[in-house]
Amino acid sequence: MCATLAAVAKRPVIAVTPGEPAGIGPDLVALGDYDDAADWVFIADPALLEQRARLRGRMRKWPSYAPGVRGPSVLAVPLARPVTPGVPDPTNAAYVLECLRRAAQGCLAGEFAALVTGPVHKAVINDAGVAFTGHTEFLAAEAGVGEVVMMLVAGSLRVALVTTHLPLAAVPAAITAQRLDAALAILGEALRRDFDVCAPRIAVLGLNPHAGEGGHLGHEEIDIIAPAIARARARGLFIVGPLPADTAFVASHVADVDAVLAMYHDQGLPVLKAQGFGEAVNVTLGLPFLRTSVDHGTALDRAGTGPVDVGSFASALTLARTLCEARGRS
């Protein structure tokens, strides 16, 4: 193992935000199984969680959160309006953001060791007049961090992104030397510290078809991506690329690396989700605290009574606890 100390990590306190109150997030919390290796703090309206548990045939009423409370508890944040499952209300957008702020503040203060987030409805928050592109960007702003990296994990496959929630037309301009240097440094450090990879091996994808075809299909690989790879190698990282994205995920190729760095959201994530949807976990790298999340959306049509798969939520809980333990050993 890469950890230099064998100290036993103290029992972590992990915050959980259900996300959009009209979506599947409260159902996931109500149906979740919570192991005794951590203290789980649900930051939400208690009445919402109890309502959703009743709809799911469960009678769950957790105690109020206070420092030192063992097991699951609820840190109460009141809804602006009562919720109808499946019917989002922009009036409750402020509630969603307040739950996230309280969780982030607790993580930054050392009150919580990690944060697990349920899915939010970006459009509803924007309809409320709040510019919101996603958890990743919101938490980075709360933490005052300039550069973070979104990575999804499905079993042994890890896919990180240089850019996140941007229109495709805005992607090329966002792929800068500074951004690539930061993404490779953050990814390499996270693999070493949190995933116990002593000597990370990273595959970097090109932006253009066939990784630019030697400049005939674009110059970003030559002008920006390849120089960034060279700088990362000079810092001691093992990098392959820039690779054509259409063949980089062949099983024999990804078996030789610890993570793939894709240039944009829909370049890398469709492959990962095709392989592990429902079990994959979103991890934000570069924050001063640990954050994991489900890999799916709000599933408004399933909230309250529809079919529900807790797989990704369970995986996010498990990975958050595992990463807490890894940091406790390092």
N, C-alpha and C positions, 0 to 999 in steps of 0.2 A: 504494500500500500504506500501511497505517496505521503500520507500524514506523518509528521515527525513526532507527534505525541500520541500516546494511547489513552489519554484521559477520557473518562466516561462523561458524555455530555449531560448537562442537567436537563430535567424534564422540560421540553419546550412548551411555550404558550403560543398557539397558532391562531391567528385571526382568520375568519371566514366571512366573506361578503356574498350574499346570494345573487346580487345583480338586479336585473329588471324584475320588479315585484310582480308583474303580470305574466312573467315567463316561467320557464321550467326551473329556474334557480332555487326558489323556495321549496319546491318539491324535492329537489336533490338533497337539500339540507334536512328536510323532514324524513327522508328515507335513508339517509346515510348511516353507515356503521362507523363508530368512532372508537379507535383502540385506546388502551390505557397508557400508551407510551407518550401521550401528549395531552395538554389541556386545550380544548377547542373553544374558541370564543366566537359566537355568531353575532355579527354586527348587523342588526336588522330590527324591524318592528316585531316584538314578540307575538302580537296578535296575528300577524301575517303568517308566521311560522306555525302557530297552533292551528290556524284555519286550514293551511295547506296539508298539515298532518292529518286533520280530521277528514278532509276530502280523500286522502289516501288510505283511510282506514287505520290510521295510527293515532294513538293518544300520547303525544309528547309535549311535555311542559318542562323546559329546562330552567334552572335557577338563574337569577340575575348575576351578571358578571361582577366580580370584585377581585382585586389582586389576591392570589392565594387560593381561589376557588379551584377545586380539582374536578377534572372531567369537563364535559360540555356545559356551557353557560351562554347567556344572551346579554350582549351589551345593547341596550335599547336605543334605537333611533326611530322617532315616530314618523309614520307616513303622513303626507299632506292630505291624501284622500284615501278612503277605503278602496280596495283593489278587487276587480273582477278578473279572475283568471283568463288569460288570453286577450285581454283588452287593455293595452298600454295607455297610460294617461300622462301627457307631458307635465302635468302639475306635480307628478311624483319624481320628476327628473332631479330636482334638488335633493330629494331623499337619497337617491342612488349615489349622487356625488358626495353627499355628507357621509354616507357609510364608508365610501372609499377614502375620504379625507381622514376620518377618525382612525381607520385601519392603518393608513400610511403614517399618520402622526404617532400612533402607538408603536409601529415598527421602528421609526426613526428615533424614538425615545428609549428604545430597548424594552418596552413593555411587552411587545410581541416579538417572537423569534422569526416569524414568517407570516405571509399572507397568501390565502387561497381565494381566488375570485370566481364567482359564477358569471354567467354571460350577461352582458348589458345590451341594450337596444340603442345603438348609436343614433339612429334617425330620430327617435323620440327625444333624446337629450338635445339634439340640434333643433328639433321643432320647438323646444322650450326656450330657444334663444341662446343656448350655450354651445360654443364651438367645441366639439369633442370628436376626436378621431379614433380614440381607443384607450384601453387600460394602459398600454405600454407608454404612450405619450403623456397621459395624465399623471401616472405615478412618477415618471421622470421629472415632470414639472414640480410636483409636490416635494420631491427629494432634492430639487435644485441640481439635477444631473444633466449635463449637456448631451451625453452620448449613452445610449443603451442599445441592447440587441435583443430582438425577439427570436427565441429558439423553440421549436416544437420537438418533442421526444416521443417516439413510439418504439418501445423495445430498445434495440441497439441502434436504431436509426435516429440521428439527431440532425435537424436542418435549421440553420440560423439564417437570418435575413439582413442584408445590408440596408434596405429600405423596407418600410412597413406599409402603412395605409395611405398610399398615394395613387392618384390616377396614373394610368400607364404612361400617358404623355409626359408626366412630370418626372418619371424615373431617371432617364439619362442624366439630367442636370443634377440630380441628387446624389449620383454616384461620384463622389469627389475623392481626392487623395486623402483628405482629412478623415472622411467618413470610413473609407476602407481601412486606413491605419487603425482607427479606433475600434472598428468591428472585429478585426483580426486579433488585436490585443485583448479586447474584452472576452472574446470567445476562447482564446488560448488560456487566459487566466482562469476562466470559469471551469473549463475542462480539467485543469490541474487541481484547483481548490475544491470544487464541489462534486466532480464526477470521478475523482481519483484516477485521472489519466496522467501519468507521469510525464510522458513526452507526446503531446497531442499531435495527431496527424489530421490535417484539414484539407478538404478538396474545395477549391474555389471555382465557381461557375463563371463562364463568360456572360456578357449581356446579350450579345447578338447570336443569331443562328450560327452554328458551327464555330462558336467563339470568335466570330468576326471573319473567318476564312482568310486569315493573313492580311486583313485590312480591306478586303473586297466587300465585306458585308458590315462594315463599321469599324471605327478606330478606337473605341473605348478600351478594348482589350490591350491594344498596343500602348495607348497613351496614358491610361489610368490604372487598369487592373494589374497588368504584368509588373509595372514598377512597384505597386503596393505589395505584391507577392514577394518581390526581391527584397524590399525593406523588411518584411516580416521574417523572411529567411535569415537575413543578417542579424535579426534579434533572437534567432535560435529556434524559430518555429519550423516545423516540417510541413511544407505546403506543396500541393500539386495543383496545377492549373495555369492559366484559365482553361477550364474544360467545357466542351460542348454540353449544354444541358440535356440534350435529347438522349445521350448515352451515359451520362455521369452516374445515373441511378441504377445501372445494371448491377445485379447482385454481386458479381465478382469485383466490381469497382468499389462499391460502398463498403464491402467487407474489409478493405484495406485502409479505411480511414475512420476517425473517431467522430467526425462531424463534416457536414457539407455546408458551405456558405453560399447561399443563392443571392442574386442581385435584387430580386423583388418578390413580392408576396406570392403571386400566382406562378412563379417559376419553380419554386421549391415545394410549396405546401400541398399542391394536388397529389404529388407522388406520395408524400408522407401520409396524408389523410386517406388515400386509397389503400395504403397498407395497414393503417392502424386507427381508422376513424372509430370513435367510441371508446378508445383506450389511450389515445394520445394526450399529451400534456403540454401546455404552453408555459414556457419559463422565460422570465425577463432577466437578462444578464446585464450587469453593470449598475444595478441599483445598490444602495448601501444596505439593503435587506433582501431576503429571499421572497420571491413571488412566483407561484404557480397558478395555473388556471385550466379550466376545461377547454377542449378543442372545438366546441360547437357553439351554436347560437342559442337564442332564447326559446325556440320551439314553442311559440305562442299557442299553436294548435293543440299542444299536448299538456299545457299547464292545467293542473288541478285534477283532471280525470283521465287524460290520454295515456298511451303507453310511454314508459319512461325507462331509459337505460342509464344507470348510475355509474357505468364503467369508467368514463373519463373523469368524473368527479372523484370517484374512489382512487383512481390513479394519481390525481392531483394532490389529494390528501396524503397518500403514501409517499409521493416524491417530496412533498414539502417536509414531512417528518424525516425522511432519509437525508435530505440536504442539510437539515438542522443538525443531525447527528454527524454528518461529514464535517461541518464547520466546527462542531464541538471537539473533533479529534485533531483539527489542524492548528 
